[in-house]
Amino acid sequence: LDYMRRKLQSVPLKSSVHFVPIKHADELHRFAEAVGTLAGCKIDLIPLVDLAEQREHVMEAFQADNDAALAELVVELQKARSGSVTPKGYAAMRQRYDEIMDRANHYADLLDASIDRTSGASDVAKAALAALSREFVAAGS
């Protein structure tokens, strides 16, 4: 699932059902073929009809998934503040935040939608990242 989420930018719609943007169709087909070679494993590929209702369903699922990813990152950032963070650790958390926000922007463009409903979660994550950065810089001074 991590491969589908990070590399194919999938969004879980419900248990075992994921939306994958069309730009990853070729890679998704290759992935499905590879999974199909494993005994008892199969990925069914079912296209979504491009309707406003379906777009809204995907956007709602994306927002819930994105908010969860941001909340998880905030917990990690808060834990890092109570311990000692290395430059490599800070860089990894910053990269993760950037990936989450890039994914949000991609879905906003893909679905012609606003990411305003996730801005609160992204603001909290951005503030936690900035606080960790300030502590990191102060500790190095």
C-alpha positions as CSV (number, residue, x, y, z in Angstrom):
1,L,0.0,0.0,0.0
2,D,2.9,2.4,0.7
3,Y,4.0,1.9,-3.0
4,M,0.5,2.7,-4.2
5,R,0.2,5.7,-2.0
6,R,3.6,7.2,-2.5
7,K,4.5,6.2,-6.0
8,L,1.1,5.9,-7.7
9,Q,-0.5,8.7,-5.5
10,S,-3.4,6.4,-4.7
11,V,-6.3,7.5,-2.4
12,P,-8.2,4.8,-0.4
13,L,-11.9,5.1,-1.2
14,K,-12.8,2.2,1.1
15,S,-11.1,-1.0,2.3
16,S,-9.2,-2.4,-0.6
17,V,-10.5,0.1,-3.1
18,H,-8.1,2.9,-4.3
19,F,-8.3,5.7,-6.7
20,V,-5.1,6.1,-8.8
21,P,-4.7,9.2,-11.1
22,I,-4.7,8.4,-14.8
23,K,-1.1,9.7,-15.2
24,H,0.0,6.5,-13.4
25,A,-2.1,4.1,-15.6
26,D,0.8,2.4,-17.3
27,E,2.7,1.8,-14.1
28,L,-0.4,0.6,-12.4
29,H,-1.0,-1.9,-15.1
30,R,2.6,-3.2,-14.7
31,F,2.1,-3.4,-10.9
32,A,-1.2,-5.3,-11.4
33,E,0.6,-7.7,-13.7
34,A,3.4,-8.3,-11.2
35,V,1.0,-8.8,-8.3
36,G,-1.0,-11.3,-10.5
37,T,2.1,-13.5,-10.7
38,L,1.9,-14.1,-7.0
39,A,-0.2,-17.1,-5.9
40,G,-3.7,-16.0,-4.9
41,C,-3.1,-12.3,-5.6
42,K,-5.0,-10.1,-8.0
43,I,-5.6,-6.4,-8.6
44,D,-8.8,-5.5,-10.5
45,L,-8.6,-2.3,-12.4
46,I,-11.9,-0.5,-12.8
47,P,-12.1,3.0,-14.3
48,L,-14.2,5.7,-12.6
49,V,-16.7,7.6,-14.6
50,D,-15.7,11.3,-14.7
51,L,-18.8,12.7,-13.0
52,A,-19.0,15.6,-10.5
53,E,-20.4,13.1,-7.9
54,Q,-17.4,10.8,-8.4
55,R,-14.9,13.7,-8.2
56,E,-16.5,14.8,-4.9
57,H,-16.2,11.2,-3.5
58,V,-12.5,11.1,-4.5
59,M,-11.9,14.5,-3.1
60,E,-13.5,13.7,0.3
61,A,-11.5,10.5,0.5
62,F,-8.4,12.3,-0.4
63,Q,-9.0,15.0,2.2
64,A,-9.5,12.4,4.9
65,D,-6.3,10.6,3.8
66,N,-4.3,13.8,3.6
67,D,-5.5,15.0,7.0
68,A,-4.5,11.7,8.5
69,A,-1.0,11.9,6.9
70,L,-0.6,15.5,8.2
71,A,-1.8,14.5,11.7
72,E,0.7,11.6,11.7
73,L,3.5,14.0,10.7
74,V,2.5,16.5,13.4
75,V,2.8,13.7,16.1
76,E,6.3,12.8,14.7
77,L,7.3,16.5,14.7
78,Q,6.1,16.9,18.3
79,K,8.1,13.8,19.4
80,A,11.1,15.1,17.6
81,R,10.9,18.4,19.6
82,S,11.0,16.5,22.9
83,G,14.2,14.7,21.8
84,S,17.2,15.6,19.8
85,V,16.7,15.8,16.1
86,T,19.5,15.3,13.6
87,P,19.9,17.2,10.4
88,K,19.0,14.1,8.5
89,G,15.9,13.5,10.6
90,Y,14.7,17.1,10.1
91,A,15.3,16.9,6.4
92,A,13.3,13.6,6.2
93,M,10.3,15.2,8.0
94,R,10.6,18.3,5.8
95,Q,10.6,16.2,2.7
96,R,7.6,14.2,3.9
97,Y,5.7,17.5,4.5
98,D,6.6,18.7,1.0
99,E,5.4,15.4,-0.5
100,I,2.1,15.6,1.3
101,M,1.6,19.2,0.1
102,D,2.7,18.3,-3.5
103,R,0.1,15.5,-3.5
104,A,-2.6,17.9,-2.2
105,N,-1.8,20.3,-5.0
106,H,-1.8,17.5,-7.6
107,Y,-5.3,16.3,-6.4
108,A,-6.6,19.9,-6.4
109,D,-5.5,20.3,-10.0
110,L,-6.7,16.8,-11.0
111,L,-10.2,17.3,-9.5
112,D,-10.5,21.0,-10.2
113,A,-11.1,21.4,-6.5
114,S,-9.9,23.6,-3.7
115,I,-7.8,22.2,-0.9
116,D,-9.1,24.8,1.5
117,R,-10.7,22.1,3.7
118,T,-7.3,20.6,4.4
119,S,-5.6,23.9,5.0
120,G,-6.2,23.8,8.7
121,A,-4.3,20.5,9.0
122,S,-1.5,21.8,6.7
123,D,-1.2,24.9,8.8
124,V,-0.8,22.9,12.0
125,A,1.9,20.7,10.3
126,K,3.6,23.8,8.9
127,A,3.7,25.4,12.3
128,A,5.1,22.3,14.0
129,L,7.7,22.0,11.3
130,A,8.7,25.7,11.8
131,A,8.9,25.2,15.6
132,L,11.2,22.2,15.2
133,S,13.3,24.2,12.7
134,R,13.7,27.0,15.2
135,E,14.7,24.6,17.9
136,F,17.1,22.9,15.6
137,V,18.7,26.2,14.6
138,A,18.9,27.4,18.2
139,A,20.5,24.2,19.4
140,G,23.2,24.6,16.7
141,S,24.0,28.2,17.8
